[in-house]
Amino acid sequence: MITDVIIRVLAQHWPAILLSVFVGWLVRNRYHNGLNKYPGPFLASLTDWWRFIDVYKRRPEVTHIALHKKHGPIVRLGPNTLSFSDPEAIKTIYGLNKGFVKSDFYVVQQSTVKGHNLPSLFSTTDNDFHMQFRRCVNSAFAMSALVQYEPFVDNTTKLFLKQTEKLYIGEDGEAKACDFTRWLQFYAFDVIGEITYSKRHGFIEHNEDIDGIVSYLTKLFNYVAPIGQIPLLDRLFLKNPLYLKLSQWGLIDGTMPVAAFARARMAERLPALQTEKAAILPTSEKPASLKVATPDLLSKFLAARTARPQFMTDTLVQTMAVSMAFAGSETTAISLSAVFYYLLRTPHALARLRQEIDEAARQGRFSDYETGLVTWQEAQTLPYLDACVKEAFRLHPAPGLPMERIVPPQGMEITPGVFVKGGTIVGVSAWVLHRDESIFGPEVEEFKPERWFVDEEVVKKVEVEGGDEEAKRKREEEEKRIKTMNGHMLQFGMGSRTCIGKNISLLEIYKLVPSLLRRFEVSLLSSFSFQCLVVGGFGNWKEVANEKKQNRSNSMIRAESGRLLMLGLLSRITLLRGLR
Ligand code: HEM
């Protein structure tokens, strides 16, 4: 009887009922967890579709900077999401043992194998699993291991310099236009291939996107950035149950091209490992298939597998190898592009860096006067280079979105007096924090490598005025200012989930920039800002780029996925007369 009545009412009034449920859902979202007291766009408080669309439009960092400027240190970006810009917040959110876990934004980035999610070191949301995993592989990324990887970087860098000359300098020495971002992308992918497997993918040799790896990852980033704002959508698309089932039954092979490359390299080495505990044997006793002249990352992951077989399975070794390409290529390419972009846009900075490099060359401080290659040690003696790299990291950090974490169940005081309930998603955007004038000083939008030095003029002036003590205090103040800036750089993240490949990427950047500048003159043809409005709009981007090329205003800033912001340059490269 009652059921009949309910069915009748539903049938008669379903539009009104649906509308009430929808309005109820919006009201619930608005007041969820008491977050309605925080400012932000009204629509963002009602639905995550607001941030989905913002990221889909590809410049979320611009939105976040503007919102924090308007509303202050806390901005509501979604019904359950807060963005913080207060420097105090980073200690709480990313601090060790605070109990925060990565949000489902990262689950969207997990690949699937045979229908099952495959959490990587980067994408796992399980802190215990992460701790064990990181312990297994940590030593492979230590500063001391860097020396072992330098020869790999040298090989690729020498080839890169050679190919740059071959491809972009005409017979008569005339410069040809070069899509520098793409060229640097090829470099970063090949270096990671060489460090991981002692084998390059072959991007630089062939000057092409081998197996479509770069475009595959670009598409993937274009997918994960917006979908990560509403992770449930992933269940409708890439991780929909039907697709996963078909994959489990082997009817679909969703293997990514990078994973196929990793699998092939593992297959070359695994048979030998299975018969012998070879990975931990001294090199002289290893079977030939395992003898890599210098230990690469794969050999270290395989050694971890032999040392801790209960945890470090074949699957985890492969996951680790694949995530090197995922986490280490685009990020490094973006950062390298940023360094060159800002140098080319700031002629006095480029001139000062060239002067520093020339000076070092004249003093015979470089060991290689044949190819132009600069060693890591030599690069460490170039302070202006260091300042330029830091300033590029500050202005253009690779992670374009706040690094999301979930507040532990008991809730947490994120900044003094601001208690946030458990389950709320919180994060800090490097783009916002790096523009905090209280930390980085005035003119935060300007590329000013000088901000990374003690202001000698100020110190001298105080000395001249007879204040030795005062000058000493001023110098200490300046040193403290620089230390504070260093402590608030978020381009590599912070805390237990900080970038494990930081040292490797620094090795690449600090070597390539001076090596390239010793040998070539690079200039920017022109630049324009480009926003692609179509998701997966790689084709669309290309069209616009080609159009611009034909108009000969061919240089571009390419805004990629929200997570990673790609900076594109179409540059002119000229060979320098005489190696610096
Ligand atoms: C300039 C280049 C790079 C930048 C800007 C960068 C940035 C980052 C950031 C921001 C995170 C933390 C993400 C978060 O907390 O949400 C991260 C994590 C990670 N990065 Fe990098 N990265 C770079 C290069 C590399 C390289 C070269 C590798 C590998 C060889 C690598 C491997 C990883 C891995 C495995 C993680 C996860 C670490 C963990 O959760 O324990 N990265 N990276």
Residues whose N, C-alpha, C, O or C-beta is under 5 A from the ligand:
A	BS01	HEM	L121 F122 M324 A327 G328 T331 T332 S335 A398 P399 M403 L490 Q491 F492 G493 S496 R497 T498 C499 I500 G501 K502 I504 S505
